[in-house]
Amino acid sequence: MILIKLAKKSLLNRKTSVLLTVITIAISVMLLLCIERVRVDAKTSFSNTISGTDLIVGARTGATELLLASVFRIGHSTNMMSWQSYQEIKTQRGIKWTIPISLGDSHRGYAVLGTNLDYFSHYRFAKKQPLVFATGRVFQNQTEVVLGAIVAKELGYELGNDIVVSHGAGNTSFHHHDEHPFKVVGILAPTGTPVDKTVHVPLIAISNIHQESSKPTHINHDHDHDHDHDKNNDLVGEPKHISAMLIGLNSPVMALQAQRSINQFKGEPLLAILPSFTLRQLWEILSIVEKALWLISIAVVIISLLGMVTTLLSTLNQRRRELAILRSVGARPSHIFILMSLESLLLTCTAVLFGIISFYAVLFTATPFIQASTGISLSFSVLSSYESGLIASIIAAGSVIGLIPAFLAYRYSLADGMSIKL
């Protein structure tokens, strides 16, 4: 206890250099924890983007390209699948439900997705969570639109507002469809997925604004979420092509069989992918960036700990007289060794504590912005076992590295400490 008190007083006596060391290590700890939390939660959000969908079908292209376009609204498939193929696949044995998807238009940088009412009934995210309306309802005719949470928030839209979609994905719009305005009738609750950044319109509206279908739309405002088959058909029309289709099977066991059947479809070259499997493949590609960030954060921690040792070593020569006085009043070399080791341990623990506090402060402040800009929802929870292991490793590393100045102090003799060196 006496040595601990001496170590505390010694650190307080050198508060300027100690404070700088604590800040440096604390920042590195905060950076390491932030990167680890973002890595884990990004992977979770990534995996939770789509759930309950057994197959995604589109024109034959790369599996990753099809997944990015249909689920993440990234990129755009140059090839489309015909509506006739969609109708034939829809009636195959074992298929429980299907959702047609048409992409290619945008609204002020946000993707416009044409679909039918099955989208709101069967689309699932996270652990098979359904889409929920924060306000409003599903569209019921070709002039109505349902917005994702981020679209409504960022653009300040409310129920009853009119919007106009544009031809072209992202911020690149070649033509504004001013002659086909849409009225906002529903806003979805946040999901933490690309759904939040999507503008949902009836599939027939996509066909009409591109003059693909001339089938009239039957407008009926008397139905709620449980629409019948005729109403769904009225919102679909007769498009020539769609971008992709989502499929739910009666049994997931049939997924491989259905995938093989669709990949061998004779009507046109199509590709069926398993979303969960393709998501894992895509994450493996992105894992290189994940590992690079983790290595950088580890390097920052190591540099900070080395900075702590440098500070202790630089002050050690000035403390020879102090150590010699301790020896003269009865302190043994082992006491000096323990004292210096305790200083390193206290310094590291204090820095780690401030690093954890800073981590939660950043987490609390940045979570809303990260969720709004990337769709990643960071969990404000206690440190995981892995994160706790990282903290323990940093403390252990700081204690081990602190043995270097402790060993040098151990070797100093009483005569060396009392002698005056010019």
C-alpha positions in Angstrom: 0.0 0.0 0.0 2.9 2.3 0.8 4.4 1.7 -2.6 1.0 2.3 -4.3 0.8 5.7 -2.5 4.3 6.6 -3.5 3.5 5.6 -7.1 0.5 7.9 -7.1 2.3 10.8 -5.7 5.2 10.3 -8.1 2.8 10.4 -11.1 1.0 13.5 -9.7 4.4 15.2 -9.3 4.9 14.8 -13.0 1.4 15.6 -14.0 2.2 17.4 -17.3 4.0 14.5 -18.9 1.7 11.9 -17.3 -1.4 13.7 -18.6 0.0 13.8 -22.2 0.7 10.1 -21.9 -2.7 9.3 -20.5 -4.4 11.3 -23.3 -2.3 9.5 -26.0 -3.1 6.0 -24.7 -6.8 6.9 -24.0 -7.2 8.0 -27.6 -5.7 4.9 -29.0 -7.9 2.7 -26.7 -11.0 4.7 -27.8 -10.0 4.3 -31.5 -9.5 0.5 -31.0 -12.9 0.0 -29.3 -14.7 2.2 -31.9 -13.2 0.3 -34.8 -14.1 -3.0 -33.1 -17.7 -1.9 -32.3 -18.2 -0.6 -35.9 -16.8 -3.8 -37.3 -19.1 -6.1 -35.3 -22.2 -3.9 -35.7 -21.5 -3.3 -39.4 -21.3 -7.1 -39.9 -24.5 -7.5 -38.0 -26.3 -4.8 -40.0 -24.9 -6.3 -43.2 -26.2 -9.7 -42.3 -29.6 -8.3 -41.2 -30.3 -6.5 -44.5 -32.5 -9.3 -45.8 -34.1 -12.2 -43.9 -36.6 -14.8 -44.8 -35.9 -14.6 -48.6 -34.8 -17.9 -49.9 -33.7 -16.9 -53.4 -33.1 -13.7 -55.4 -33.5 -14.1 -59.2 -32.4 -11.8 -62.0 -30.8 -11.7 -65.4 -27.6 -13.8 -65.6 -24.8 -11.7 -64.2 -22.4 -12.0 -61.1 -24.0 -13.1 -57.8 -22.5 -10.2 -56.0 -23.7 -7.7 -58.6 -27.2 -9.1 -58.4 -27.2 -8.9 -54.6 -25.8 -5.4 -54.5 -28.3 -4.1 -57.1 -31.5 -5.8 -55.7 -30.8 -5.6 -52.0 -28.4 -2.7 -51.4 -29.5 -0.5 -54.3 -25.8 -0.3 -55.4 -25.1 -0.3 -59.1 -27.7 -1.2 -61.7 -28.0 -4.3 -63.8 -27.7 -3.7 -67.5 -29.8 -6.8 -68.3 -33.4 -7.3 -67.1 -35.5 -10.4 -66.8 -38.8 -10.5 -68.7 -42.1 -10.4 -67.1 -43.1 -13.6 -68.8 -40.2 -15.4 -67.1 -41.3 -13.9 -63.7 -44.8 -15.3 -64.3 -43.6 -18.7 -65.2 -41.2 -19.0 -62.3 -43.9 -17.7 -59.9 -46.0 -20.8 -60.7 -43.3 -23.4 -60.1 -43.8 -26.0 -57.5 -42.6 -25.2 -54.0 -42.7 -21.4 -54.4 -44.7 -19.8 -51.6 -44.5 -16.1 -52.5 -42.7 -13.8 -54.9 -41.9 -10.1 -55.0 -41.1 -8.3 -58.3 -38.5 -5.5 -58.1 -37.9 -2.8 -60.7 -35.0 -0.4 -60.3 -33.3 2.3 -62.4 -35.1 5.5 -61.3 -34.2 7.8 -58.4 -35.5 10.8 -56.4 -32.9 13.3 -55.3 -30.2 10.7 -55.0 -32.4 8.0 -53.4 -33.3 4.8 -55.3 -36.9 4.3 -56.5 -38.1 0.8 -56.3 -41.2 -0.4 -58.2 -43.0 -3.4 -56.6 -46.3 -4.7 -55.5 -48.1 -5.2 -52.2 -46.4 -8.5 -51.5 -43.3 -6.5 -50.7 -44.9 -5.1 -47.6 -46.3 -8.5 -46.7 -43.3 -10.7 -47.1 -40.1 -8.6 -47.0 -38.2 -9.3 -43.8 -35.0 -7.9 -42.3 -32.9 -8.7 -39.3 -34.4 -11.8 -37.6 -37.4 -12.0 -39.9 -38.8 -8.7 -38.7 -41.6 -7.3 -41.0 -41.7 -3.8 -42.3 -43.7 -1.5 -40.1 -45.3 1.9 -40.9 -44.3 4.8 -38.8 -47.2 6.7 -40.3 -49.6 6.3 -43.2 -50.3 3.1 -45.2 -49.3 1.2 -48.3 -49.9 2.6 -51.7 -53.2 1.8 -53.3 -52.9 3.3 -56.8 -50.2 4.3 -59.2 -50.0 7.9 -58.0 -49.0 7.0 -54.4 -45.6 6.5 -52.9 -44.2 5.0 -49.7 -40.9 6.4 -48.3 -38.2 4.9 -46.3 -37.4 6.5 -42.9 -34.2 8.2 -44.0 -35.7 9.6 -47.2 -38.5 11.2 -45.3 -36.3 12.5 -42.6 -33.5 13.9 -44.8 -35.8 15.5 -47.4 -38.4 16.7 -44.8 -41.3 14.9 -46.4 -44.7 14.3 -44.7 -47.9 12.6 -45.7 -49.6 14.4 -48.5 -46.4 15.9 -50.1 -45.9 15.5 -53.8 -42.7 14.2 -55.3 -41.3 13.6 -58.8 -39.0 10.7 -59.7 -36.2 11.0 -62.2 -34.7 8.5 -64.7 -31.2 7.4 -63.7 -29.7 6.0 -60.6 -28.1 7.9 -57.7 -27.5 11.6 -58.2 -27.2 11.1 -62.0 -30.7 11.9 -63.4 -31.2 12.3 -67.1 -34.9 13.1 -67.1 -37.4 14.2 -64.5 -40.9 12.6 -64.8 -42.8 15.8 -64.0 -45.9 14.5 -65.7 -46.2 11.7 -63.2 -46.1 13.2 -59.7 -46.6 10.9 -56.7 -48.3 11.6 -53.4 -46.7 10.4 -50.1 -49.2 8.1 -48.3 -46.8 6.2 -46.1 -43.5 6.4 -44.2 -41.8 3.2 -43.0 -40.3 2.9 -39.6 -36.4 2.8 -39.5 -34.9 -0.6 -40.2 -31.2 0.1 -40.4 -31.2 -1.4 -44.0 -31.3 0.1 -47.5 -35.1 0.1 -47.2 -34.7 3.3 -45.2 -33.1 5.0 -48.3 -35.7 3.7 -50.8 -38.7 5.3 -52.4 -41.4 2.7 -53.0 -43.9 3.0 -55.9 -46.3 0.6 -57.5 -44.8 -1.5 -60.3 -47.3 -0.2 -62.8 -46.2 3.4 -62.1 -42.7 2.5 -63.3 -44.2 1.0 -66.5 -46.4 4.0 -67.1 -43.7 6.7 -66.7 -41.6 4.7 -69.2 -44.6 4.1 -71.4 -44.2 0.3 -71.2 -47.8 -0.4 -70.2 -51.1 1.0 -71.3 -53.2 -1.0 -68.9 -55.5 1.3 -66.9 -55.2 1.4 -63.2 -58.2 0.6 -61.0 -58.2 3.0 -58.1 -59.8 1.7 -54.9 -59.3 3.3 -51.5 -61.5 0.9 -49.5 -58.8 -1.7 -48.8 -56.2 -1.9 -46.0 -53.0 -3.9 -45.8 -54.8 -7.2 -46.7 -55.4 -6.6 -50.4 -56.8 -9.3 -52.6 -55.3 -10.7 -55.7 -57.1 -8.4 -58.1 -55.9 -5.3 -56.3 -52.3 -6.5 -56.4 -52.6 -7.1 -60.2 -54.0 -3.6 -60.6 -50.8 -2.2 -59.0 -48.6 -4.3 -61.2 -50.0 -3.8 -64.7 -48.2 -5.6 -67.5 -44.5 -4.5 -67.5 -42.2 -5.8 -70.1 -39.2 -6.3 -67.8 -38.2 -6.2 -64.1 -34.8 -6.0 -62.4 -35.2 -9.0 -60.1 -37.5 -11.0 -58.0 -37.4 -12.2 -54.4 -38.7 -15.7 -53.7 -39.9 -17.4 -50.6 -40.2 -21.2 -50.6 -42.6 -23.5 -48.8 -39.5 -25.2 -47.3 -35.9 -23.8 -47.2 -34.7 -27.4 -47.9 -35.9 -26.9 -51.5 -33.6 -23.9 -52.0 -30.8 -25.7 -53.8 -33.2 -27.6 -56.0 -35.1 -24.4 -56.9 -31.9 -22.6 -57.6 -30.7 -25.2 -59.9 -34.0 -25.3 -61.8 -34.0 -21.5 -62.3 -30.4 -21.4 -63.4 -31.3 -23.9 -66.1 -34.4 -22.0 -67.1 -35.0 -22.3 -70.8 -36.9 -19.1 -71.4 -33.9 -16.9 -71.0 -30.6 -16.9 -69.1 -31.3 -16.3 -65.4 -29.3 -16.4 -62.2 -30.7 -17.5 -58.8 -28.7 -16.8 -55.7 -29.0 -17.7 -52.0 -28.9 -14.3 -50.2 -27.3 -15.6 -47.0 -24.5 -17.4 -48.8 -23.8 -14.5 -51.1 -23.8 -12.1 -48.2 -21.1 -14.2 -46.5 -19.1 -14.2 -49.7 -19.4 -10.4 -50.0 -18.4 -9.9 -46.4 -15.3 -12.0 -47.0 -14.3 -9.6 -49.8 -14.8 -6.6 -47.5 -12.9 -8.3 -44.6 -9.6 -7.1 -46.1 -10.6 -3.5 -45.2 -11.8 -4.7 -41.8 -8.4 -6.4 -41.0 -6.5 -3.3 -42.2 -8.4 -1.0 -39.9 -7.9 -3.4 -37.0 -4.2 -3.6 -37.6 -4.0 0.2 -37.8 -5.7 0.6 -34.5 -3.4 -2.1 -32.9 -0.4 -0.2 -34.2 -1.7 3.0 -32.7 -2.1 1.3 -29.3 1.5 -0.1 -29.5 2.9 3.3 -30.5 1.1 4.9 -27.5 2.5 2.3 -25.1 6.0 2.8 -26.5 5.4 6.6 -26.0 4.7 5.8 -22.3 7.9 3.9 -22.0 9.8 6.7 -23.7 8.4 9.2 -21.2 9.3 7.0 -18.2 12.8 6.4 -19.5 13.3 10.1 -20.3 12.4 11.1 -16.7 14.3 8.1 -15.2 17.7 9.8 -15.4 16.3 12.9 -13.6 14.9 10.7 -10.8 18.2 9.0 -9.9 18.6 11.2 -6.8 15.0 10.5 -5.8 15.6 6.8 -6.1 18.8 7.0 -4.2 17.1 8.8 -1.3 14.5 6.0 -1.2 17.4 3.5 -1.1 19.1 5.5 1.7 16.0 5.3 3.9 15.7 1.5 3.6 14.1 0.8 0.2 15.5 -2.4 -1.4 16.2 -2.8 -5.1 13.1 -5.0 -5.3 11.0 -2.1 -3.8 12.3 0.2 -6.5 11.5 -2.3 -9.2 7.9 -2.7 -7.8 7.5 1.0 -7.5 8.4 1.7 -11.1 6.2 -1.3 -12.3 3.2 0.1 -10.3 3.7 3.5 -11.9 3.4 1.9 -15.4 0.4 -0.2 -14.3 -1.4 2.9 -12.8 -0.6 5.0 -15.8 -2.0 2.3 -18.2 -5.1 1.6 -16.1 -5.9 5.3 -15.8 -5.5 5.8 -19.6 -7.6 2.7 -20.4 -10.4 4.0 -18.1 -10.4 7.4 -19.8 -10.3 5.6 -23.1 -13.4 3.5 -22.3 -15.3 6.7 -21.1 -14.3 8.5 -24.3 -15.5 5.5 -26.3 -18.9 5.6 -24.9 -19.0 9.4 -25.2 -18.2 9.1 -29.0 -20.7 6.2 -29.3 -23.5 8.2 -27.8 -22.7 11.3 -29.9 -21.9 9.6 -33.3 -24.5 6.8 -33.4 -27.4 8.9 -34.8 -25.1 10.3 -37.5 -23.6 7.0 -38.4 -27.1 5.4 -38.7 -28.4 8.2 -40.8 -25.4 8.2 -43.2 -24.6 4.5 -43.4 -27.6 2.6 -42.0 -25.3 1.0 -39.4 -26.9 1.0 -36.0 -24.2 0.9 -33.3 -25.2 -0.9 -30.1 -24.8 1.1 -26.9 -24.0 -1.9 -24.7 -21.4 -3.0 -22.2 -18.1 -4.2 -23.5 -18.3 -7.7 -25.1 -16.0 -10.5 -24.0 -13.7 -9.8 -26.9 -13.6 -6.1 -26.2 -12.8 -6.8 -22.6 -10.1 -9.2 -23.7 -8.6 -6.3 -25.8 -8.6 -4.0 -22.8 -7.0 -6.7 -20.6 -4.3 -7.2 -23.3 -3.6 -3.5 -23.4 -3.2 -3.4 -19.6 -1.0 -6.4 -19.7 1.1 -5.0 -22.5 1.5 -1.7 -20.7 2.6 -3.6 -17.5 5.1 -5.7 -19.4 6.5 -2.7 -21.3 6.8 -0.9 -18.0 9.2 -3.5 -16.8 11.9 -1.9 -18.9 12.3 1.3 -16.9 11.7 -0.7 -13.7 14.6 -3.0 -14.6 16.9 -0.1 -15.3 15.9 1.6 -12.0 16.6 -1.7 -10.3 20.1 -1.7 -11.5 20.9 1.8 -10.3 23.1 1.8 -7.3 23.0 4.1 -4.3 26.4 5.6 -5.3 25.2 6.2 -8.8 22.1 8.0 -7.6 24.0 10.3 -5.2 26.8 11.2 -7.6 26.5 14.5 -9.4 26.9 14.2 -13.2 27.8 17.3 -15.3 
